[in-house]
Amino acid sequence: MTRYPRDLQGYGPTPPDPQWPNGAKIAVQIVLNYEEGGENNILHGDAASEAFLSEILGAAAWPGQRHANMESIYEYGARAGFWRLHRMLRDLPVTVYGVATALARSPAQVDAMRDAGWEIASHGLKWIEHKDMAENDERTAIAEAIRLHIEVVGTPPRGFYCGRSSKNTIRLATGTGAFAYVADSYADDLPYWIEVGDRDQLIVPYTLDCNDMRFATPQGFNAPEQFFDYLRATFDTLHAEGVAGAPKMMSVGLHCRLVGRPGRAEALQRFLDHARTRGDVWFATREQIADHWAATHPHTRRENPSQMDRDSFVARFGGIFEHSPWVAERAFDLELGPAHDTAVGLHSALCRAFRCASEDDRLGVLTAHPDLAGKLAAARRLTEESTSEQASAGLDALTDDERAIFTRLNTEYVARHGFPFIIAVRDHDKSSILAAFQSRVAHDRAREFDEACQQVERIALHRLKAILP
């Protein structure tokens, strides 16, 4: 594998300012998962009973059998839990992740969702695993989920979250062209764009930690206080980051059969009361967040190094290490991915190729560099990059005395070390360059070879920052 598909870079140390409406310091997004009636059940044509996210920890699927206890737990969510949460949340913007077959079996609940003005997003056709589905079967299931959703709700879903997804789910959902956002990601605190073929898809990440599902997992919440404390701590941390200038989004994941139980619902109410005490919070649906992000941070496509073919890659980056395209050629053969599509990332790959090279190869890079303020500069025969770099430090405008000093030092340095004096001039001005020159000329060759190589890498970083984000 020479191309790594996962994006471990994200926004890096400087995430974008989401510019939430009215200067909000945090966007709080509440999701109500509506799955009751869409779970695994032989009544639904499935092979076995449900075994996921219930009061029965460690439950196993019963092949070919109905599981009465499991069914009644899910039924509680539809019969009682939903209505308790509806009373608590009906005055807030909420996104419902609605399993299409579950919605079809719950007309009264759908009517209540619509009356409350909640967004009803697609949660797939059935609440079942997709990981082992054939790609075409999953594509068909997503299409049927959209069709049935429109039939039941009356409007098409603008968001999609499968939850029990496969490696193909995001790509297949994007391929429909139907969704303003897809939520099958837990990778960030902010929305982000992905490219799937010729489509640009906004991802609005979801959460599994600020999620009542942890009441139904072996390692999770076993008391309401734990749920409240975790939600409060998350909110307070993200709110503080927003006050400090880096606003984020907080997702809260709920299930009718879990937090809809009375003892847990109290913890949710305490969190809502806590969040409402702040006046700079934007409660929003995921659809509202997606529309705001698309308007504020529309996606712009650019050429990414990790996706280039060899010839294009070498043509574009072969001059980053002075007159040494072999560095780019060897870097191209490394395991590149989205993390290498930035200046810092690609710099890492190029430096790895340079550092692994023989001393003779690295010496060739050093000797390819021109003398500072030397004859090539005077004859205007430097590369465009070198010309700009030397000019940035004023080396294109030396007095006669300064030029004589540089000429003498260049001659002495090359005679002593066998390669030109190299320094990342964009880190310096004319006086500090001269001081470094006078200091380094006396170093032993091994020390200076290492220093020159480090300076070559530094120059490469400056050059990459001029052309990559």
C-alpha positions in Angstrom: 0.0 0.0 0.0 1.5 3.3 -1.1 -1.6 5.4 -0.7 -3.2 5.6 2.7 -6.9 6.5 2.6 -7.5 7.6 6.2 -7.3 11.3 7.0 -5.3 11.7 10.3 -4.6 15.4 9.6 -8.0 17.1 9.8 -7.8 20.8 10.5 -4.6 20.5 12.5 -3.7 23.1 15.1 -5.8 25.9 13.7 -9.4 24.8 13.0 -11.6 27.2 11.1 -13.8 29.6 13.0 -17.4 28.2 12.4 -18.8 31.7 12.9 -21.9 30.3 14.6 -24.9 32.7 14.4 -25.1 35.6 16.9 -21.5 34.9 17.9 -22.3 31.7 19.8 -19.4 30.1 21.5 -20.7 26.5 21.0 -23.3 24.8 18.9 -25.3 22.1 20.7 -26.9 19.5 18.6 -29.4 17.0 20.1 -30.1 13.7 18.2 -33.0 11.5 19.0 -32.5 8.1 17.5 -35.8 6.5 16.5 -35.1 2.8 15.9 -38.0 1.0 17.7 -39.8 -1.2 15.2 -36.8 -1.2 12.8 -34.5 -3.5 14.8 -33.6 -7.1 14.0 -36.7 -9.3 14.4 -37.8 -12.3 12.4 -41.2 -10.5 12.1 -39.2 -8.0 9.9 -37.7 -10.7 7.8 -34.4 -10.8 9.7 -32.6 -14.0 10.6 -32.5 -13.5 14.3 -33.6 -11.3 17.2 -31.9 -8.0 18.2 -28.9 -8.0 20.5 -27.7 -4.4 20.5 -28.3 -1.4 22.8 -30.8 -2.6 25.4 -31.0 -3.2 29.1 -29.9 -6.8 28.5 -26.1 -6.4 28.5 -24.3 -9.1 26.6 -27.5 -10.2 24.8 -27.0 -12.6 22.0 -29.1 -12.9 18.8 -31.5 -15.8 18.8 -31.5 -17.2 15.3 -34.9 -17.9 13.9 -36.7 -16.9 17.2 -38.4 -13.9 18.6 -36.9 -12.5 21.9 -39.9 -11.3 23.9 -37.9 -9.4 26.5 -35.8 -7.6 23.9 -38.9 -6.7 21.9 -40.6 -5.2 25.0 -37.6 -3.1 25.8 -37.7 -1.6 22.3 -41.5 -1.2 22.6 -40.9 0.8 25.8 -39.0 3.3 23.7 -41.8 3.8 21.3 -44.7 3.6 23.8 -43.3 5.7 26.8 -39.7 6.9 26.3 -40.4 8.8 23.1 -43.3 10.8 24.7 -41.3 11.6 27.8 -38.5 13.0 25.6 -40.9 14.7 23.3 -42.3 16.7 26.3 -38.8 17.6 27.4 -37.4 18.6 24.0 -40.4 19.8 21.9 -39.3 23.5 22.3 -35.8 22.8 21.2 -34.4 22.1 17.7 -33.8 18.4 17.5 -32.6 16.1 14.8 -34.3 12.7 14.7 -32.3 9.8 13.2 -35.3 7.9 11.9 -35.0 4.3 10.7 -37.5 4.3 7.8 -39.2 1.1 8.7 -39.5 2.2 12.4 -41.1 5.5 11.3 -43.5 3.6 9.1 -44.7 1.7 12.1 -45.0 4.8 14.3 -47.4 7.3 12.7 -48.3 9.1 15.9 -44.7 9.6 16.8 -43.9 10.9 13.3 -46.8 13.4 13.6 -45.4 14.6 16.9 -41.9 15.1 15.5 -43.3 17.1 12.6 -45.5 19.2 14.9 -42.4 20.0 17.0 -40.6 21.2 13.9 -37.9 18.6 14.4 -35.6 17.6 11.5 -36.2 14.0 10.5 -33.0 12.6 9.0 -32.5 9.1 7.5 -31.2 6.4 9.8 -31.3 3.8 7.1 -33.9 1.3 6.1 -33.6 -1.0 9.1 -31.6 -0.9 12.3 -29.3 -3.8 11.4 -25.6 -4.3 10.7 -24.3 -3.3 7.2 -20.7 -4.5 7.6 -21.3 -7.8 5.8 -23.7 -6.5 3.2 -22.7 -6.8 -0.5 -22.1 -3.3 -1.9 -25.1 -3.4 -4.3 -27.4 -4.7 -1.5 -26.4 -1.7 0.7 -26.9 0.7 -2.2 -30.3 -0.7 -2.7 -31.1 -0.5 1.0 -30.1 3.2 1.1 -32.3 4.0 -2.0 -35.2 2.2 -0.4 -34.7 4.1 2.9 -35.0 7.4 1.0 -38.1 6.2 -0.9 -39.9 5.0 2.3 -38.8 8.0 4.3 -40.4 10.3 1.7 -43.6 8.2 1.7 -43.9 8.2 5.5 -42.7 11.7 6.4 -43.8 13.6 3.3 -40.4 15.2 2.7 -37.0 13.8 1.7 -34.3 13.4 4.3 -31.4 15.9 4.0 -29.2 14.1 6.4 -28.1 10.5 6.7 -26.7 8.4 9.5 -26.5 4.6 9.3 -24.6 3.9 12.6 -24.1 0.2 12.1 -22.2 1.0 8.9 -19.8 -0.7 6.5 -16.7 0.6 4.9 -18.8 1.6 1.9 -21.6 3.4 3.7 -20.4 7.0 3.4 -19.4 6.6 -0.2 -22.7 5.0 -1.1 -24.7 7.7 0.8 -22.7 10.4 -1.0 -23.3 8.7 -4.3 -27.1 9.3 -4.0 -26.6 13.0 -4.2 -29.5 13.3 -1.8 -27.9 14.5 1.4 -26.8 17.9 2.6 -24.7 16.0 5.2 -23.7 12.5 6.2 -23.0 11.8 9.9 -21.3 8.4 9.9 -18.1 9.8 11.4 -16.8 10.5 14.9 -13.6 12.1 13.7 -13.9 15.8 14.6 -15.6 18.5 16.7 -16.5 20.4 13.5 -18.0 19.6 10.1 -15.7 18.8 7.3 -15.8 18.1 3.6 -14.8 15.0 1.7 -14.6 14.3 -2.0 -16.1 11.2 -3.5 -15.6 11.1 -7.2 -17.1 14.3 -8.6 -19.2 14.9 -5.5 -18.3 17.1 -2.5 -20.0 15.8 0.6 -20.2 17.6 3.9 -19.7 15.4 7.0 -21.3 16.5 10.2 -19.6 14.2 12.8 -21.7 12.4 15.4 -20.8 11.2 18.9 -20.5 7.9 20.8 -19.2 9.4 24.0 -21.9 12.0 24.7 -24.4 9.3 24.0 -26.8 7.5 26.2 -25.8 4.2 24.5 -23.2 4.0 27.2 -25.9 3.0 29.6 -26.1 -0.2 27.5 -22.4 -1.0 27.1 -20.1 -2.9 29.5 -17.9 0.1 29.9 -20.2 3.1 30.3 -22.6 5.0 32.5 -24.4 3.1 35.2 -26.0 6.1 37.0 -27.7 9.3 35.9 -25.1 11.4 37.6 -22.3 9.9 35.4 -24.3 10.9 32.3 -24.9 14.4 33.5 -21.3 14.9 34.6 -19.9 13.8 31.3 -22.3 16.0 29.3 -21.6 19.0 31.6 -17.8 18.5 31.4 -17.9 18.2 27.6 -20.1 21.3 27.3 -17.9 23.4 29.7 -14.7 22.4 27.9 -16.0 23.2 24.4 -17.7 26.4 25.6 -14.3 27.5 27.1 -12.6 26.8 23.9 -15.2 28.9 22.1 -14.7 31.8 24.5 -10.9 31.5 23.8 -11.6 31.9 20.1 -12.1 28.3 18.8 -15.8 27.5 18.8 -16.9 23.9 18.3 -20.0 21.7 18.0 -21.3 19.4 20.7 -23.5 16.4 19.7 -25.7 14.6 22.2 -27.0 11.2 21.2 -30.2 9.9 22.7 -32.4 6.8 22.4 -36.0 6.6 23.4 -35.6 3.2 25.1 -32.5 4.3 27.1 -32.6 7.9 28.3 -36.3 7.7 27.9 -36.4 5.8 31.2 -37.4 8.1 34.1 -34.1 7.9 36.1 -32.0 8.8 33.1 -34.3 11.4 31.8 -33.6 13.5 34.9 -29.9 13.6 34.0 -30.8 14.9 30.5 -33.0 17.6 32.0 -30.2 18.7 34.3 -27.9 19.0 31.4 -30.4 21.1 29.3 -30.9 23.4 32.3 -27.1 23.8 32.6 -26.6 24.6 28.9 -29.5 27.0 28.9 -27.9 29.2 31.6 -25.4 30.4 29.0 -26.6 33.1 26.6 -24.0 32.3 23.9 -25.2 28.8 22.9 -26.7 27.9 19.6 -29.1 25.0 19.8 -29.5 23.8 16.3 -30.5 20.8 14.2 -27.9 19.1 12.2 -29.5 20.4 9.0 -29.1 23.9 10.3 -25.5 23.3 11.1 -24.9 21.8 7.7 -26.5 24.7 5.9 -24.6 27.2 7.9 -21.3 25.4 7.3 -21.9 25.1 3.6 -22.6 28.8 3.4 -19.8 29.9 5.6 -17.1 27.4 4.6 -18.0 26.2 1.1 -15.7 23.5 -0.3 -13.0 24.4 -2.8 -11.3 21.6 -4.6 -7.5 21.7 -5.1 -4.9 19.3 -6.4 -3.7 17.1 -3.6 -0.1 15.7 -3.7 -1.2 12.2 -2.5 -3.6 11.9 -5.5 -1.2 13.0 -8.2 0.3 10.7 -10.7 4.1 10.3 -10.7 4.9 12.7 -13.5 2.7 15.5 -12.2 4.1 15.0 -8.6 7.7 15.2 -9.7 7.0 18.1 -12.1 5.4 20.1 -9.3 7.7 19.2 -6.4 10.9 18.1 -8.1 12.5 21.6 -7.5 11.7 21.8 -3.8 15.1 20.3 -3.1 17.3 22.4 -5.4 17.8 20.8 -8.8 17.2 17.3 -7.2 14.1 15.8 -8.6 15.2 12.4 -7.3 14.0 13.5 -3.8 10.4 13.9 -5.1 10.6 10.6 -7.1 11.5 8.7 -3.9 9.0 10.5 -1.8 6.3 9.5 -4.3 6.9 5.9 -3.6 6.2 6.3 0.2 2.9 5.6 1.8 1.3 9.0 1.1 -2.2 10.0 2.2 -4.3 13.1 3.2 -1.8 14.0 5.9 0.7 14.6 3.2 -1.5 17.1 1.3 -0.3 20.0 3.4 3.1 21.8 3.4 4.1 20.2 6.7 2.9 16.7 5.6 4.6 16.7 2.2 7.7 18.2 3.8 7.9 15.1 6.0 7.7 12.8 3.0 10.4 14.7 1.1 12.7 14.9 4.1 12.3 11.1 4.7 13.5 10.5 1.2 16.4 12.9 1.6 17.5 11.6 5.0 17.5 8.0 3.8 19.7 8.8 0.8 23.4 8.1 0.7 25.9 10.8 1.7 26.9 11.3 -1.9 23.3 11.9 -2.9 22.8 14.4 -0.2 26.1 16.1 -1.1 24.7 16.4 -4.6 21.8 18.4 -3.2 24.1 20.7 -1.2 26.3 21.3 -4.2 23.3 22.1 -6.4 22.6 25.2 -4.2 24.1 28.5 -5.5 26.5 30.6 -3.5 24.8 33.3 -1.5 25.0 36.6 -3.5 27.5 34.9 -5.8 28.1 35.0 -9.5 24.9 33.2 -10.5 22.9 35.8 -8.6 24.8 38.6 -10.3 24.1 37.0 -13.7 20.5 36.4 -12.8 20.8 32.7 -13.4 19.3 31.5 -10.1 16.1 29.5 -10.0 13.0 31.5 -9.4 12.8 30.2 -5.8 16.4 31.0 -5.0 16.0 34.5 -6.6 13.0 35.2 -4.4 14.6 33.8 -1.3 17.8 35.9 -1.6 15.9 39.0 -2.4 13.8 38.5 0.7 16.9 39.1 2.8 18.2 41.9 0.8 21.0 39.9 -0.8 20.1 41.3 -4.2 21.1 44.8 -3.1 24.5 44.5 -1.5 27.0 47.3 -1.3 30.4 46.7 -3.0 31.9 46.1 0.5 29.2 43.6 1.4 29.6 41.8 -1.9 33.3 41.5 -1.3 32.8 40.0 2.1 30.3 37.4 0.8 32.7 36.6 -2.1 35.6 36.0 0.3 33.5 33.9 2.7 32.0 31.8 -0.2 35.5 31.0 -1.4 36.8 30.1 2.0 33.7 28.1 2.9 33.7 26.0 -0.3 37.4 25.3 0.0 37.0 24.1 3.6 33.8 22.0 3.3 33.4 21.1 -0.4 29.9 22.6 -0.8 28.3 26.1 -0.7 27.2 27.8 2.5 23.5 27.1 2.8 21.1 28.9 5.1 17.3 29.4 5.1 17.5 33.1 4.3 13.7 33.6 4.9 14.5 33.0 8.6 17.0 35.8 8.7 18.0 39.3 7.6 21.2 40.3 5.9 23.1 41.0 9.2 22.2 37.7 10.8 23.1 35.8 7.7 26.5 37.4 7.7 27.0 36.6 11.3 26.0 32.9 10.8 28.3 32.7 7.8 31.3 34.1 9.8 30.6 31.6 12.6 30.0 28.5 10.6 32.9 28.8 8.2 35.2 27.6 11.0 33.2 24.4 11.8 34.5 21.0 11.0 33.1 19.4 7.9 30.9 16.7 9.6 29.2 19.3 11.8 28.7 21.6 8.9 27.4 18.9 6.6 24.7 18.1 9.1 23.9 21.8 9.5 23.7 22.3 5.8 21.3 19.4 5.4 19.1 20.8 8.1 19.1 24.2 6.3 18.2 22.5 3.0 15.2 20.9 4.8 14.2 24.3 6.2 14.4 25.9 2.8 12.2 23.1 1.4 9.5 23.8 4.1 9.4 27.5 3.2 9.0 26.6 -0.5 6.2 24.2 0.2 4.4 26.7 2.4 4.3 29.0 -0.6 2.2 26.5 -2.6 0.4 24.2 -0.2 -1.9 24.9 2.8 
